């Protein structure tokens, strides 16, 4: 039973960060507008710019990455931690 609870908790965490990632990519062009008390999002731009927004997490339980581009065509790696 303990393994099932751990698996369910991990699945829920990854599902939550993936859902938040779909929200975070809407802020690629203006990352300072992103706010969250539950997730930390880091925007890594290919021009060298890095912007961290959201919660200050004591420890990260799970994370996901998305690759997209902004309206100028700059490649952006978005990391969401939860």
N, CA, C and O of each residue as an XYZ file, in Angstrom:
328
protein
N       0.818     -1.196      0.000
C       0.000      0.000      0.000
C       0.862      1.261      0.000
O       0.486      2.260     -0.613
N       1.983      1.233      0.660
C       2.841      2.409      0.724
C       3.351      2.809     -0.665
O       3.441      3.996     -0.978
N       3.678      1.829     -1.480
C       4.146      2.120     -2.836
C       3.041      2.791     -3.640
O       3.304      3.740     -4.378
N       1.821      2.314     -3.506
C       0.700      2.914     -4.229
C       0.510      4.377     -3.844
O       0.282      5.216     -4.715
N       0.599      4.693     -2.570
C       0.437      6.081     -2.124
C       1.553      6.959     -2.673
O       1.305      8.087     -3.101
N       2.781      6.447     -2.663
C       3.899      7.213     -3.206
C       3.735      7.458     -4.700
O       4.000      8.556     -5.191
N       3.301      6.441     -5.407
C       3.103      6.578     -6.844
C       1.994      7.572     -7.139
O       2.133      8.412     -8.029
N       0.898      7.485     -6.404
C      -0.219      8.406     -6.610
C       0.194      9.844     -6.324
O      -0.160     10.756     -7.071
N       0.940     10.045     -5.246
C       1.402     11.388     -4.911
C       2.328     11.951     -5.965
O       2.234     13.129     -6.312
N       3.221     11.122     -6.477
C       4.135     11.559     -7.527
C       3.381     11.884     -8.799
O       3.648     12.897     -9.444
N       2.446     11.034     -9.158
C       1.632     11.281    -10.357
C       0.875     12.599    -10.229
O       0.841     13.391    -11.171
N       0.267     12.838     -9.067
C      -0.469     14.084     -8.842
C       0.441     15.296     -8.960
O       0.041     16.323     -9.508
N       1.662     15.182     -8.448
C       2.617     16.290     -8.528
C       2.970     16.579     -9.981
O       2.948     17.734    -10.406
N       3.294     15.544    -10.742
C       3.647     15.752    -12.150
C       2.469     16.270    -12.960
O       2.647     17.092    -13.859
N       1.283     15.805    -12.653
C       0.092     16.305    -13.345
C      -0.087     17.796    -13.043
O      -0.419     18.578    -13.935
N       0.133     18.184    -11.787
C      -0.025     19.593    -11.392
C       1.015     20.479    -12.074
O       0.672     21.550    -12.575
N       2.288     20.051    -12.103
C       3.304     20.903    -12.738
C       3.099     20.973    -14.243
O       3.371     22.010    -14.848
N       2.630     19.904    -14.856
C       2.342     19.953    -16.291
C       1.185     20.894    -16.594
O       1.220     21.615    -17.591
N       0.164     20.895    -15.748
C      -0.944     21.845    -15.920
C      -0.459     23.277    -15.743
O      -0.858     24.169    -16.490
N       0.398     23.494    -14.758
C       0.919     24.844    -14.517
C       1.828     25.289    -15.653
O       1.874     26.472    -15.989
N       2.548     24.346    -16.242
C       3.428     24.676    -17.373
C       2.621     25.226    -18.542
O       3.070     26.139    -19.234
N       1.437     24.675    -18.761
C       0.604     25.187    -19.857
C       0.136     26.607    -19.575
O      -0.125     27.367    -20.507
N       0.027     26.975    -18.302
C      -0.294     28.351    -17.933
C       0.943     29.242    -18.060
O       0.863     30.361    -18.568
N       2.075     28.738    -17.598
C       3.314     29.537    -17.578
C       3.770     29.946    -18.967
O       4.328     31.031    -19.129
N       3.550     29.109    -19.976
C       4.029     29.476    -21.311
C       3.288     30.682    -21.873
O       3.750     31.299    -22.834
N       2.144     31.025    -21.285
C       1.445     32.246    -21.697
C       2.190     33.501    -21.262
O       1.880     34.597    -21.728
N       3.172     33.353    -20.371
C       3.935     34.492    -19.852
C       5.343     34.566    -20.434
O       6.180     35.306    -19.917
N       5.617     33.828    -21.482
C       6.953     33.822    -22.088
C       7.355     35.218    -22.555
O       8.521     35.594    -22.431
N       6.412     35.989    -23.087
C       6.724     37.334    -23.578
C       6.819     38.373    -22.468
O       7.447     39.416    -22.649
N       6.206     38.102    -21.330
C       6.287     39.020    -20.182
C       6.300     38.192    -18.895
O       5.298     38.136    -18.183
N       7.439     37.545    -18.596
C       7.514     36.636    -17.457
C       7.279     37.282    -16.104
O       6.898     36.597    -15.155
N       7.498     38.589    -15.996
C       7.280     39.256    -14.715
C       5.807     39.290    -14.317
O       5.482     39.570    -13.163
N       4.924     39.009    -15.255
C       3.497     38.957    -14.951
C       3.059     37.650    -14.314
O       1.953     37.554    -13.783
N       3.930     36.634    -14.364
C       3.583     35.326    -13.787
C       3.689     35.378    -12.269
O       4.687     35.861    -11.734
N       2.671     34.886    -11.573
C       2.706     34.771    -10.116
C       2.141     33.418     -9.703
O       1.252     32.876    -10.360
N       2.662     32.884     -8.615
C       2.159     31.641     -8.054
C       2.654     31.512     -6.625
O       3.769     31.927     -6.307
N       1.835     30.943     -5.775
C       2.259     30.659     -4.408
C       2.573     29.176     -4.240
O       2.978     28.745     -3.160
N       2.390     28.399     -5.299
C       2.595     26.956     -5.220
C       3.727     26.448     -6.121
O       4.333     25.418     -5.827
N       4.012     27.149     -7.193
C       5.000     26.690     -8.167
C       6.073     27.747     -8.386
O       5.835     28.944     -8.222
N       7.264     27.277     -8.761
C       8.339     28.179     -9.175
C       8.602     27.901    -10.649
O       8.764     26.752    -11.059
N       8.641     28.963    -11.434
C       8.872     28.841    -12.870
C      10.139     29.606    -13.221
O      10.328     30.751    -12.809
N      10.995     28.960    -13.982
C      12.211     29.598    -14.473
C      12.144     29.639    -15.993
O      11.953     28.617    -16.651
N      12.304     30.833    -16.532
C      12.320     31.039    -17.982
C      13.776     31.208    -18.402
O      14.427     32.169    -17.993
N      14.289     30.294    -19.206
C      15.653     30.361    -19.730
C      15.565     30.759    -21.202
O      15.091     29.980    -22.028
N      16.014     31.952    -21.527
C      15.969     32.449    -22.909
C      17.308     32.168    -23.590
O      18.361     32.248    -22.957
N      17.263     31.839    -24.884
C      18.489     31.504    -25.608
C      19.433     32.692    -25.767
O      20.588     32.508    -26.150
N      18.963     33.908    -25.481
C      19.838     35.077    -25.542
C      20.599     35.290    -24.227
O      21.304     36.287    -24.073
N      20.454     34.347    -23.275
C      21.188     34.418    -22.009
C      20.385     34.926    -20.837
O      20.855     34.862    -19.701
N      19.201     35.423    -21.071
C      18.364     35.948    -20.002
C      17.706     34.798    -19.231
O      17.236     33.830    -19.829
N      17.678     34.915    -17.899
C      16.989     33.952    -17.040
C      16.094     34.723    -16.085
O      16.538     35.674    -15.442
N      14.834     34.314    -15.992
C      13.877     34.962    -15.100
C      13.234     33.885    -14.240
O      12.703     32.903    -14.760
N      13.281     34.068    -12.915
C      12.661     33.134    -11.968
C      11.479     33.823    -11.323
O      11.609     34.932    -10.806
N      10.323     33.173    -11.350
C       9.097     33.756    -10.788
C       8.353     32.691     -9.992
O       8.556     31.493    -10.191
N       7.497     33.143     -9.096
C       6.632     32.228     -8.359
C       7.102     31.987     -6.946
O       7.776     32.823     -6.344
N       6.738     30.830     -6.425
C       6.960     30.486     -5.026
C       8.426     30.205     -4.726
O       9.192     29.783     -5.592
N       8.789     30.451     -3.480
C      10.103     30.045     -2.982
C       9.889     28.698     -2.304
O       9.328     28.631     -1.210
N      10.331     27.634     -2.947
C      10.050     26.289     -2.467
C      11.154     25.785     -1.544
O      12.333     25.901     -1.877
N      10.788     25.221     -0.377
C      11.806     24.673      0.520
C      12.486     23.447     -0.087
O      13.672     23.211      0.146
N      11.737     22.673     -0.859
C      12.311     21.553     -1.604
C      11.404     21.259     -2.787
O      10.193     21.472     -2.726
N      11.988     20.780     -3.836
C      11.238     20.491     -5.053
C      10.838     19.028     -5.050
O      11.677     18.148     -4.856
N       9.565     18.772     -5.263
C       9.073     17.395     -5.299
C       9.063     16.846     -6.716
O       9.297     15.656     -6.922
N       8.794     17.700     -7.690
C       8.783     17.269     -9.081
C       8.925     18.499     -9.971
O       8.727     19.628     -9.523
N       9.265     18.272    -11.222
C       9.427     19.382    -12.154
C       9.204     18.889    -13.577
O       9.212     17.689    -13.850
N       9.007     19.839    -14.466
C       8.861     19.532    -15.885
C       9.486     20.659    -16.690
O       9.683     21.764    -16.184
N       9.790     20.374    -17.930
C      10.354     21.362    -18.850
C       9.474     21.469    -20.091
O       8.874     20.488    -20.529
N       9.410     22.661    -20.642
C       8.768     22.902    -21.934
C       9.704     23.752    -22.770
O      10.415     24.605    -22.240
N       9.706     23.527    -24.060
C      10.487     24.362    -24.972
C       9.502     25.087    -25.879
O       8.605     24.473    -26.457
N       9.678     26.387    -25.995
C       8.804     27.216    -26.827
C       9.626     28.385    -27.346
O      10.849     28.383    -27.208
N       8.993     29.366    -27.929
C       9.694     30.589    -28.324
C       8.812     31.791    -28.014
O       7.591     31.675    -27.900
N       9.451     32.941    -27.880
C       8.683     34.147    -27.595
C       8.297     34.826    -28.909
O       8.570     34.302    -29.989
N       7.663     35.993    -28.809
C       7.173     36.674    -30.023
C       8.289     37.238    -30.891
O       8.027     37.689    -32.007
N       9.536     37.224    -30.402
C      10.680     37.684    -31.205
C      11.397     36.513    -31.855
O      12.357     36.710    -32.600
N      10.938     35.287    -31.579
C      11.578     34.111    -32.127
C      12.703     33.564    -31.271
O      13.421     32.658    -31.694
N      12.865     34.108    -30.062
C      13.910     33.640    -29.157
C      13.451     32.325    -28.526
O      12.338     32.244    -28.006
N      14.293     31.306    -28.568
C      13.993     30.013    -27.974
C      13.938     30.141    -26.455
O      14.795     30.788    -25.853
N      12.929     29.523    -25.833
C      12.760     29.614    -24.382
C      12.547     28.225    -23.808
O      11.701     27.464    -24.276
N      13.332     27.909    -22.782
C      13.134     26.691    -22.012
C      12.414     27.113    -20.731
O      12.904     27.969    -19.994
N      11.267     26.520    -20.471
C      10.478     26.865    -19.284
C      10.529     25.669    -18.333
O      10.123     24.563    -18.690
N      11.034     25.902    -17.114
C      11.080     24.869    -16.091
C      10.071     25.199    -15.010
O      10.087     26.297    -14.454
N       9.194     24.253    -14.708
C       8.194     24.432    -13.654
C       8.483     23.441    -12.550
O       8.578     22.237    -12.789
N       8.623     23.955    -11.330
C       8.902     23.107    -10.163
C       7.733     23.180     -9.194
O       7.129     24.236     -9.006
N       7.428     22.062     -8.593
C       6.341     22.011     -7.620
C       6.683     21.147     -6.458
O       5.874     20.994     -5.543
